């Protein structure tokens, strides 16, 4: 009855949408959360940028909020600073990905995670640098996924009704 759909729209450098999408294929926790009802990944290839929409379905808003506040979410959305980086991560070694809130204002801390750190998505996109299938560990030229992401916007919608086959 209170079903919600959460859409995280991620702007990605043109031509890299499928590469970033690969990181969502192996969820790290979202699919085991109580109230999680499903996920779709949509890609729109545009000349100026690719747009990835991570669409999750939840039985209610409380279930989605529980995911955003879970340890699994924090682990899936942490990013590690590269070694020797001047803007190293704070104590703890991981920080949420920043971005803009749904209203376009800069977000920070937990709000940034909720607004642009892919709460609607799955894990596997933590920037850990693990080699992907078909790529050797020595592939130094592979771009860091966080460098490919140009911005994101989170939206939450209540499902009023649904037509079609279940």
C-alpha positions in Angstrom: 0.0 0.0 0.0 2.8 2.4 0.9 5.1 1.2 -1.8 7.8 3.7 -2.9 10.1 4.0 -5.8 13.5 5.6 -5.3 15.4 6.9 -8.3 19.1 7.9 -8.2 19.9 9.7 -11.4 23.7 9.7 -12.0 25.4 11.8 -14.7 28.4 10.1 -16.1 31.1 11.1 -18.5 29.9 10.3 -22.1 30.8 6.7 -23.1 31.4 5.4 -19.6 27.8 4.5 -18.5 28.1 0.8 -19.1 31.4 0.7 -17.2 29.9 2.3 -14.1 26.7 0.1 -14.5 28.9 -3.0 -14.1 29.5 -2.0 -10.5 25.8 -2.4 -9.7 25.6 -6.1 -10.8 26.9 -7.5 -7.6 24.8 -5.9 -4.8 26.4 -5.7 -1.4 23.4 -5.7 0.9 20.6 -3.8 -0.6 18.9 -6.9 -1.9 18.9 -8.5 1.6 17.3 -5.5 3.3 13.8 -6.0 4.7 11.3 -4.2 2.6 13.5 -4.2 -0.6 11.2 -5.2 -3.5 13.5 -4.9 -6.5 15.9 -2.9 -8.6 16.3 -1.8 -12.2 19.3 -0.1 -13.8 18.5 2.2 -16.8 21.0 3.8 -19.1 20.5 6.7 -21.5 23.5 7.4 -23.7 23.7 11.1 -24.7 26.3 13.0 -26.6 27.2 15.3 -23.7 27.0 12.6 -20.9 25.6 9.2 -20.1 22.7 9.1 -17.6 22.3 6.1 -15.3 19.1 5.7 -13.3 19.2 3.3 -10.4 15.6 2.5 -9.6 14.7 0.6 -6.4 11.3 -0.4 -5.2 10.6 -0.6 -1.4 7.5 -1.8 0.5 7.6 1.5 2.5 9.7 4.6 3.2 10.8 3.2 6.6 12.4 0.2 4.8 14.4 2.6 2.5 15.4 4.8 5.5 16.6 1.6 7.3 18.8 0.8 4.2 20.3 4.4 4.1 21.1 4.1 7.9 22.6 0.6 7.7 26.2 -0.5 7.9 25.8 -2.2 4.5 24.8 1.1 3.0 27.8 2.9 4.6 30.2 0.3 3.3 28.7 0.2 -0.2 29.0 4.0 -0.5 32.3 4.7 1.1 35.1 6.0 -1.0 38.7 5.7 -0.1 41.2 8.4 -0.7 44.1 7.4 -3.0 47.4 6.8 -1.3 49.3 10.1 -0.9 46.3 12.2 -1.6 46.4 15.6 0.0 42.8 15.5 0.9 43.0 12.1 2.7 40.0 10.6 4.2 39.3 11.3 7.9 40.0 8.8 10.6 38.3 5.6 9.7 39.6 5.6 6.2 36.3 6.0 4.3 34.0 8.9 3.6 30.7 9.2 1.9 30.6 10.4 -1.7 29.6 14.0 -1.8 27.4 15.8 -4.3 24.2 17.8 -4.4 21.0 17.3 -2.6 17.8 16.8 -4.5 17.1 20.6 -4.5 20.5 21.3 -6.1 22.3 22.6 -2.9 25.6 21.1 -2.0 25.4 18.2 0.4 27.9 16.9 2.9 28.3 14.1 5.3 25.3 11.7 5.7 23.1 14.0 3.6 25.6 13.7 0.7 25.4 9.9 0.9 21.6 10.0 0.8 21.5 12.6 -1.9 24.2 11.4 -4.3 26.0 8.4 -3.0 23.7 5.8 -4.7 21.5 4.8 -1.8 19.1 3.4 -4.4 21.9 1.3 -5.8 23.8 -1.8 -4.8 27.3 -2.1 -3.5 30.4 -2.8 -5.6 30.9 0.8 -6.4 33.1 1.7 -3.5 36.1 2.9 -5.6 38.2 0.1 -4.1 40.0 -0.3 -7.5 39.5 -4.1 -7.6 40.1 -5.3 -11.2 36.9 -6.1 -13.2 36.5 -9.3 -15.3 38.7 -9.2 -18.3 41.0 -6.5 -16.9 44.3 -7.2 -15.4 45.3 -5.8 -12.0 48.0 -3.8 -13.7 45.6 -1.8 -15.7 46.7 1.6 -14.3 44.9 3.6 -17.1 41.4 2.5 -16.0 39.6 5.6 -14.7 38.4 5.7 -11.1 34.6 5.4 -11.2 34.3 8.5 -8.9 36.1 10.5 -11.6 33.5 9.5 -14.2 30.5 10.7 -12.1 29.5 14.2 -12.9 26.7 14.5 -10.4 23.6 12.9 -9.2 20.1 13.5 -7.9 17.9 11.4 -5.7 14.1 11.3 -5.9 11.6 9.4 -3.9 8.1 8.7 -5.2 5.0 7.1 -3.6 3.4 4.6 -5.9 -0.3 5.6 -6.3 -1.3 2.7 -8.5 0.2 0.2 -11.0 -1.2 -1.2 -14.3 0.1 -4.3 -16.0 1.2 -7.8 -15.2 2.8 -8.4 -11.8 
